[in-house]
């Protein structure tokens, strides 16, 4: 995961280590063989100087010898390499700028003692900068949302949106398994009435998982399907309604209007954007557009196991202000990982 970006960050760490490495104190010149001192008449012992001043002067000299400070020109050189590495890894420009400013502030003027590790400093500064872009003020606890609705005797409603072919339907099936493993009873709503075989694909997943699916014929009103699924869940005492919707490009005005209608009718507790991490900056722009259209609660990023660049994962949270909820890491129903920033940080900074 993220091999390309990982290598670029390692290179930056190496550059910081080289620039920040403290200079070793100069070696003393070899001592000349001692000569016999000439005989001189004894003198009066010199006056002893006050101990404070020479001690302070000695300390200043020692500090200058064992301390190394990153000058602004050193940092600019490192920052340029970091900026190129981030942009080549499909990190969105505003996010790259944010990381660079944090790294610059963390490195400029930093001093290292002789026994301090420059690599540790570089890792610390980079890790903190990237953690900031992965963390949002808004938090979403999926299970708490479901528990709160269950306490009210109602099902939680979750609508999934995104571009066609980016793993939305499969992610719904994975989330259904995730919830079932934790004791919740979901039902699937086949509101993708636009795509050929969209209903059939969801039915296959439902049969394999052993969950119900609410559907109508192809071309039916997608909002009506969502409404029926919610009514069914209420009548049967089910916990969660997972609403599949037709994949749509953010530029398709008619389908975007349909999506707004689904959200108006279903009144979802969460609206989750599902995107393909391999598309880099495109998925970030898609998430931004869907958020503007219907207000997403968070994202699921698919194909993270194949993403060598990592730009989407680093950018989508910062750009939308909404958290990543899950990562898709494979084709199996169990290949859904609850997102925590440490997962990406550990992948990027592992040796």
N, C-alpha and C positions, 0 to 999 in steps of 0.2 A: 504494500500500500504506500503510495506517495513516494516511490523510489526517486523520481527525478527531483522533486522538491527537497527531499531528504538530503540528497547529495549536494544540492546547491547550498542548503543551510550549513552542512558540514564544512563546505568550502569557506563560508563566511566566518564560521567559528575558528577555522584555521588561521584566517587572516587576522582576526582579532587577537588570537593567541600570539601571533608573530609580532603584531604592533605593540601589544601590551606587555610582552615579556620583559620583566625588569632586568636592567643591566647588572651583570655581576660586578662586584667591586674590583678595581684594577689590581692585578697581581703586583706585589712588592718586587722591586728589582733585586737580583741576587746580591747577597751581602759580600762585600770585599773582605779579604782576610784581614784580621785585626792587626794593626801596627802597634808597636810599643809606644805608649804615650810619652811625650817628652816631659822631662822633669820641670815642673813649674812651682814657684813658691805658693804655698797655700793662701787661698783667698777667703774672705769672709763669705759665709753662706748667703746666697741670694734671697731676697725677700720673697716669701710665698705669696703668689697672687690670690686674690679672692676666688674661691672655688666656683661660685655661681656662674660667672660669665664664660669661662672656658668650657664648663660642662654643657651649657646651653649651646655654645658654638659647635661643640663636638656632636651633640645630638642632631643639630641641623645638617651637618655634613653627612652623618650616617643616614639620615632620612633621604637625602638627595641621592645617596649611593644605592640604597635598597628600594627606593620607590620609583615607579615608572608611570607616567601620565600620558593618556592618549590625547594628542594634540588635535585641534579641529581638522587639520588637513589629513591626518591619519583616518579620522572617522569618516570624512567625505569620501575617501577612497573606498573604504569598506561599504559605506552606504550605497555607492553606485553599483557595486557588485550585487548587493542584496536586492536593490530595486530591479535590476535586470533579471535576477533569478526569480523574483516573485511574478513579474509580468510574463516571463516565459512559462511559468507554471499556471497561467490563466487566472491569477489572482486579480480581482477587479481593481481598477486604478485607485478609487478612493480608499479601498482597504489596504492596498500596498502603501499608499501615502501615510495611512494611520500607523502601520507597522514601522515604517521608516522613521517617522517622527518619534515614536516611542524608543526605538533602538538608538537613535541619535542622542536623545536626552539621557538615555541610560549609559552611554559610552563616553560622551564628551567630558573630559576632565576627570574621569575615573582613575584612581591610583591603585596600584597593586604593590603589596609587600613582596619581599624576596621569596617568601615561602607560599605565597598565594598562587592559585592556579588560574592562568589567563583563560583556559578552556572553560573552567567552571563559571567565570564571569560572563563569557560570551553566551554559554548555554542559558544562564540565568536571565540575561537581558532579552535574548531572542524568545525564550519560552514565555516570559511574562508578556511580551508584546503580542505574541500570537494568542495567548490565553485571553487577552482582552478582547480580541476580535471574535472569539468563539463564545463569549459570554454576553448574554442580554439581560436587561433589567426585567423583561417580561419572562416569567417562568410558567411552564405548563406541566402539571402532573396529571397524566391521563387517567390513572387509576383513581385519583381523588375526585376528578370530575365525574367519573362513572359512579363512585360511591355516593357522592352528593345527590345525584339524580335518583339513585336507587332508594336512598333514604326518603325521597319524596314520592316514591312509588311510581316513578316514570323511567323510561329508558333514556340513556344518553344517546344523542344523535351526532354522528361524525360523518361529514361529507368530504370526499376526496376529489381533488381537482388536479389538473395538469395536462401536459401535452400528450397526444396520442403516441403510443408505442414506447413510453418511458417507464413502464413497470407499475402502473397504478393498480390494475386489477390484481396482479400477483402480490403487491404489497398489502392490499386489503385482505387477501387470503392469509398472508403471513401474520398480520395483526390479529385476525380471528383466532389463529392457533395460539398466539401469544396470550390473548385474553382467556381462551378456554383453559390453558395450562394454569391460569391463576383463579379458576373457579367461576368465571363470568360466562353468561349465556348470550352469544351474539346472534344476530340475524343479518343476512346480506340483502341489500336492495339493488336490483339490476336496473339502475336508472340510466345505463348506457344503452339507450334505445336507437342510437344513431348508427353505430358501427356494426357492420356485418359480423355475425358470430360473437358479438360482445356479450350478449345474454348467455349464450351457450358456454363461453369461456368461464363465466362466473359460476354457472351451474356445475361445471366439472369440478371446480375448486370446492364448491359447497358439498358436493357428494363425497369427495375425498376426505373432507374434514368432518363430515357428519353434522353440518349445520343447515338451517333452512335458508331458502332464498325466495324473495318476493319479486315477481316479474309480471310484465304484460307483453304484448306482442311487439315486434320491432316497429319503430316509428311512433309508438305511443308517447303520451306526454310524460316526460321524465320526472317532472315535479309530482305528477299523480302517483307514480311508482314509489317515490320517496314517502309520500303521504300514506299510502297503503301499508308500507313497511313499518312505519311508526305506529299506525293503528294496530297492526298485527302484534308488534312487540308489547304494546300496552295490554292487549287482550290476553296474551300468553305469559305475561310476567317476565319477559326477557329483559336483559340488562343493557344491551347496546345494539344500535342500528348502524351498520356500516354501509354508507351509500356510495356505490360506484357511479361515476358520471362519464359521459363521453369525453375522450381526449379531444383537446381543441387547441389550435394555435391562438396565441393571445391577440392575433390580428383578425380573427374570425368574429365579426361583429354579431352575427346571428347566434352562434353557439355561445358566445360570451353572455348575450342577453338571456339565453336559456339557463345558463349556469346561475345567473343572478335570480332568476325565477325559482330555481330549485332551492336556493338558499333562503329566499323569502318564505317559501312554503314550509320547508323542513325546519327552519329556525334552529340550525345545528348548534350544539354546544361547542364543537370544534370544527374548523374547516382546515384540512391538511393538504398542503401542496406536495405532490410527489414528483421528483425530478431525477434525471439521469446525470450522475456526477461526471460522466465521461464527456458531457457537452460543455463543461467549463463555464465560461462567462455567459453562454447562452442560457443555461439553467438559472443563473442569477437574475438575468433580465426577465425571464419568464416568471420567476417567483415574485419579482417586484410588480409586474403587471397584474398577476392574479391577486396580489395583496391589494392593489389599488382598486380592482374590480369588486372583490367580495370580502376582503379583509381576512387573510389567512391567519391561523393561530400558530402554525409552525410548519416544519417541513420534514419529509422523509427523503433521504438521498439513496438512490439505488446504485448498484454496481460499484460500491466502494472497494470491493476486493480487487477490481481491475483498474482502479484509478491511480495512475502513476504520477499525476501532476498535483492534485489536491487543491486546485484553485477554487473549485465550487464550494468545497467544505469550508474553506477559510473565508469565503466572501459572502455566502448567502445569509448568514446570521447578521453580519454587520450591515449589509445593504437593506435588508427587510426589517431589521429590529426584532425579528421573531426567531425563536430557538429551533434548532434541529432536534427532532424528537427521536427518530430512529435512523439507523443505517442499514441498508440492505447489503448483505455480504455474500450472497450466493443465490442459487435457484431453489433450494429446499425451503419448506415451510418454517423451519427453525432458524433460517438464516436472516434473522432480524435482531439487531443489537440496539438496546436502549442507549441513546447517545449521552456521552459524558465527554467534556473537553479533554480529559486525561487520555482517552483512547487515541485521539489524533496527536496529542502532544507526545505521548510515548512512542507512537509510530514514527514521528518526525525526528525525535531526538535519541532514539535507541542506537546503541553502538553497533 
